[in-house]
């Protein structure tokens, strides 16, 4: 399924990010906020496999709280 492949690629990218920066929280907007239920299982599977276990355990990955409004807020913040 396409969402499995996308979740895997997201997990690969986040694994590198987690290993290099060791963040406590990653907030992802846009498509992840809309499709979290479809992307999260394969994303977490790859992170568990690829990222350092202590770093991965310390990091939470959440969808942006603004959800569908994120683009509107971003556009308004750039207007003069």
C-alpha positions as CSV (number, residue, x, y, z in Angstrom):
1,X,0.0,0.0,0.0
2,X,1.2,3.5,-0.8
3,X,0.8,4.7,2.8
4,X,3.1,1.9,4.1
5,X,5.9,3.0,1.7
6,X,5.4,6.7,2.6
7,X,5.4,5.8,6.3
8,X,8.6,3.8,5.9
9,X,10.4,6.7,4.1
10,X,9.2,9.1,6.8
11,X,10.5,6.7,9.4
12,X,13.9,6.5,7.7
13,X,14.2,10.3,7.6
14,X,13.1,10.7,11.2
15,X,15.5,7.9,12.4
16,X,18.4,10.0,11.1
17,X,17.0,13.1,12.6
18,X,16.5,11.4,16.0
19,X,20.0,9.9,16.0
20,X,21.7,13.2,15.1
21,X,19.7,15.7,17.2
22,X,18.2,13.5,19.9
23,X,15.0,15.6,20.2
24,X,12.3,15.1,22.9
25,X,9.5,16.1,20.6
26,X,8.9,16.2,16.8
27,X,5.8,18.0,15.5
28,X,4.8,17.2,12.0
29,X,2.0,19.0,10.1
30,X,0.5,18.8,6.7
31,X,-0.1,15.3,5.4
32,X,0.9,13.6,8.6
33,X,-1.7,15.5,10.6
34,X,-4.4,14.3,8.1
35,X,-3.1,10.7,7.6
36,X,-1.5,9.9,11.0
37,X,-3.4,6.6,11.4
38,X,-2.2,5.4,8.0
39,X,1.4,6.5,8.3
40,X,2.2,5.9,12.0
41,X,2.4,2.1,12.1
42,X,5.1,1.8,9.3
43,X,6.9,4.9,10.5
44,X,7.2,3.6,14.1
45,X,8.3,0.2,12.8
46,X,11.2,1.7,10.8
47,X,12.2,4.0,13.7
48,X,12.3,1.1,16.1
49,X,14.5,-0.8,13.7
50,X,16.8,2.1,12.5
51,X,17.1,4.7,15.3
52,X,19.2,4.3,18.4
53,X,16.8,2.7,20.9
54,X,17.5,5.2,23.8
55,X,17.1,8.2,21.5
56,X,13.9,6.8,19.9
57,X,12.4,6.0,23.4
58,X,13.0,9.6,24.5
59,X,11.3,11.2,21.4
60,X,7.6,11.7,20.9
61,X,6.2,12.3,17.4
62,X,2.9,14.2,17.3
63,X,0.8,15.8,14.6
64,X,0.6,19.6,14.6
65,X,-2.2,20.9,16.8
66,X,-3.3,23.4,14.2
67,X,-4.3,20.6,11.9
68,X,-5.8,21.9,8.7
69,X,-5.4,25.6,9.8
70,X,-1.6,25.4,9.7
71,X,-1.4,26.8,6.2
72,X,-3.8,29.7,7.0
73,X,-1.8,30.6,10.1
74,X,1.5,30.5,8.2
75,X,0.1,32.7,5.5
76,X,-1.2,35.2,8.0
77,X,2.1,35.4,9.8
78,X,3.9,36.4,6.6
79,X,1.5,39.2,5.6
80,X,2.4,42.8,6.4
